[in-house]
Amino acid sequence: MIILNISIVEALLIALNSIILLFVVLIILMLVVRFFKYIPKVVSLIDKLKRKVRHKYTAFDEMDEDMQVAVLTASICYKNEVKNDVKLKSVRKL
């Protein structure tokens, strides 16, 4: 058996330091757990941004007749507006 000569004051200081260390660790764990609730929001925001970037473009030949008419009408209106030649680069279905 090990016998140490520790006074009551020293024992109280050791206990107080241990309790303070315990609470510091618990506070750090509490903060980490609180930040877990923000992770799904960040992931869903990233997914939403990825979906916005991915637009499906359709070739002019693959469009139905109504869509082709809409594209041609929009390009003619834009040409009349800018009074210059217009080149259609892409069409996106909304």
Rosetta constraint file for C-alpha pairs under 8 A:
AtomPair CA 6 CA 10 HARMONIC 6.16 0.50
AtomPair CA 6 CA 11 HARMONIC 6.57 0.50
AtomPair CA 7 CA 11 HARMONIC 6.32 0.50
AtomPair CA 8 CA 12 HARMONIC 6.11 0.50
AtomPair CA 9 CA 13 HARMONIC 6.23 0.50
AtomPair CA 10 CA 14 HARMONIC 6.23 0.50
AtomPair CA 11 CA 15 HARMONIC 6.15 0.50
AtomPair CA 12 CA 16 HARMONIC 5.95 0.50
AtomPair CA 13 CA 17 HARMONIC 6.06 0.50
AtomPair CA 14 CA 18 HARMONIC 6.17 0.50
AtomPair CA 15 CA 19 HARMONIC 6.15 0.50
AtomPair CA 16 CA 20 HARMONIC 6.14 0.50
AtomPair CA 17 CA 21 HARMONIC 6.10 0.50
AtomPair CA 18 CA 22 HARMONIC 6.12 0.50
AtomPair CA 19 CA 23 HARMONIC 6.28 0.50
AtomPair CA 20 CA 24 HARMONIC 6.20 0.50
AtomPair CA 21 CA 25 HARMONIC 6.27 0.50
AtomPair CA 22 CA 26 HARMONIC 6.21 0.50
AtomPair CA 23 CA 27 HARMONIC 6.05 0.50
AtomPair CA 24 CA 28 HARMONIC 6.26 0.50
AtomPair CA 25 CA 29 HARMONIC 6.24 0.50
AtomPair CA 26 CA 30 HARMONIC 6.08 0.50
AtomPair CA 27 CA 31 HARMONIC 6.27 0.50
AtomPair CA 28 CA 32 HARMONIC 6.31 0.50
AtomPair CA 29 CA 33 HARMONIC 6.20 0.50
AtomPair CA 30 CA 34 HARMONIC 6.18 0.50
AtomPair CA 31 CA 35 HARMONIC 6.32 0.50
AtomPair CA 32 CA 36 HARMONIC 6.64 0.50
AtomPair CA 33 CA 37 HARMONIC 7.52 0.50
AtomPair CA 34 CA 38 HARMONIC 7.90 0.50
AtomPair CA 35 CA 39 HARMONIC 7.13 0.50
AtomPair CA 36 CA 40 HARMONIC 7.90 0.50
AtomPair CA 37 CA 41 HARMONIC 7.65 0.50
AtomPair CA 38 CA 42 HARMONIC 6.39 0.50
AtomPair CA 39 CA 43 HARMONIC 6.21 0.50
AtomPair CA 40 CA 44 HARMONIC 6.01 0.50
AtomPair CA 41 CA 45 HARMONIC 6.06 0.50
AtomPair CA 42 CA 46 HARMONIC 6.20 0.50
AtomPair CA 43 CA 47 HARMONIC 6.22 0.50
AtomPair CA 44 CA 48 HARMONIC 6.04 0.50
AtomPair CA 45 CA 49 HARMONIC 6.20 0.50
AtomPair CA 46 CA 50 HARMONIC 6.20 0.50
AtomPair CA 47 CA 51 HARMONIC 6.20 0.50
AtomPair CA 48 CA 52 HARMONIC 6.29 0.50
AtomPair CA 49 CA 53 HARMONIC 6.40 0.50
AtomPair CA 50 CA 54 HARMONIC 6.54 0.50
AtomPair CA 51 CA 55 HARMONIC 7.85 0.50
AtomPair CA 55 CA 92 HARMONIC 6.99 0.50
AtomPair CA 56 CA 92 HARMONIC 6.40 0.50
AtomPair CA 56 CA 93 HARMONIC 7.03 0.50
AtomPair CA 57 CA 90 HARMONIC 6.92 0.50
AtomPair CA 57 CA 91 HARMONIC 5.92 0.50
AtomPair CA 57 CA 92 HARMONIC 4.93 0.50
AtomPair CA 57 CA 93 HARMONIC 6.83 0.50
AtomPair CA 58 CA 62 HARMONIC 6.55 0.50
AtomPair CA 58 CA 63 HARMONIC 6.79 0.50
AtomPair CA 58 CA 90 HARMONIC 7.89 0.50
AtomPair CA 58 CA 91 HARMONIC 6.35 0.50
AtomPair CA 58 CA 92 HARMONIC 6.58 0.50
AtomPair CA 58 CA 93 HARMONIC 7.30 0.50
AtomPair CA 59 CA 63 HARMONIC 6.71 0.50
AtomPair CA 59 CA 90 HARMONIC 7.97 0.50
AtomPair CA 59 CA 91 HARMONIC 7.59 0.50
AtomPair CA 60 CA 68 HARMONIC 6.87 0.50
AtomPair CA 60 CA 91 HARMONIC 7.80 0.50
AtomPair CA 63 CA 67 HARMONIC 5.97 0.50
AtomPair CA 63 CA 68 HARMONIC 6.15 0.50
AtomPair CA 64 CA 68 HARMONIC 6.36 0.50
AtomPair CA 65 CA 69 HARMONIC 6.26 0.50
AtomPair CA 66 CA 70 HARMONIC 6.23 0.50
AtomPair CA 67 CA 71 HARMONIC 6.16 0.50
AtomPair CA 68 CA 72 HARMONIC 6.15 0.50
AtomPair CA 69 CA 73 HARMONIC 5.99 0.50
AtomPair CA 70 CA 74 HARMONIC 6.07 0.50
AtomPair CA 71 CA 75 HARMONIC 6.20 0.50
AtomPair CA 71 CA 91 HARMONIC 7.62 0.50
AtomPair CA 72 CA 76 HARMONIC 6.15 0.50
AtomPair CA 73 CA 77 HARMONIC 6.15 0.50
AtomPair CA 74 CA 78 HARMONIC 6.13 0.50
AtomPair CA 75 CA 79 HARMONIC 6.07 0.50
AtomPair CA 75 CA 86 HARMONIC 7.17 0.50
AtomPair CA 75 CA 88 HARMONIC 7.26 0.50
AtomPair CA 76 CA 80 HARMONIC 6.27 0.50
AtomPair CA 77 CA 81 HARMONIC 6.20 0.50
AtomPair CA 78 CA 82 HARMONIC 6.24 0.50
AtomPair CA 78 CA 86 HARMONIC 7.62 0.50
AtomPair CA 79 CA 83 HARMONIC 5.70 0.50
AtomPair CA 79 CA 84 HARMONIC 5.98 0.50
AtomPair CA 79 CA 85 HARMONIC 6.30 0.50
AtomPair CA 79 CA 86 HARMONIC 5.78 0.50
AtomPair CA 80 CA 84 HARMONIC 7.60 0.50
